Amino acid sequence: CHPHCSLWSVNTSRPHLCNCIIIDPHNLAIRCKLNGETVQDSNTNQLVHKTEALIVFISKFVTLKPGDIILTGTPPGVGCFRKPPLWLKKGDVVECEIAEIGTVRNEIQ
């Protein structure tokens, strides 16, 4: 992503992705951190469906607009399946990152 390009816009009511040039969207590291500790670590090459196929399929039913987010599932490491289970609590900080795009950071309220 361009160094001056932010993943989320701060001045709109809904987030939207920057106009990044990504050479291979099917080979990007994706990870989730909880309070700075990596709890999920994978790659977009593990997605069942390719990005283009998802957009084509969804566009048959819905008009996609800038800012729309397509949720595709989650990599291994989901908290409820851990031993012992790991649940989010007030004050936790969750960071979700896609290499070459950016990181979204949320504090649990």
Phi, psi and omega in degrees: 000148178302138185301337180262010183258123180266145179297317182243141175275138182269343189259015178234164182282345177224146182290154173212150182283152176284170177271076182270146173261114182245122184294312182225093181292350182261020176209057180242135176294137174231134180211158177234132177243140175242116182052041177086350180261129179291122180247345174218136182212114184210203183210149179295345177289353177268354178296140180292318182246142178288153182306313182299318180295321178297315181296317179299312182296310182295325181294344176289338186243336186220142173277114178281138181235158176306133181101343177294143180242133177256116179270129186244003183113195186218147177286172177303149178119008181301134187303321184290343180261000178282158177242107355286162179301150180242114182248143177288146177223164181307133180095343177297148177244124180249128177238124177247126187234138169239121181306143180073354180246304179149191184231138173252129183239129179226137174260131181287127181262000000 
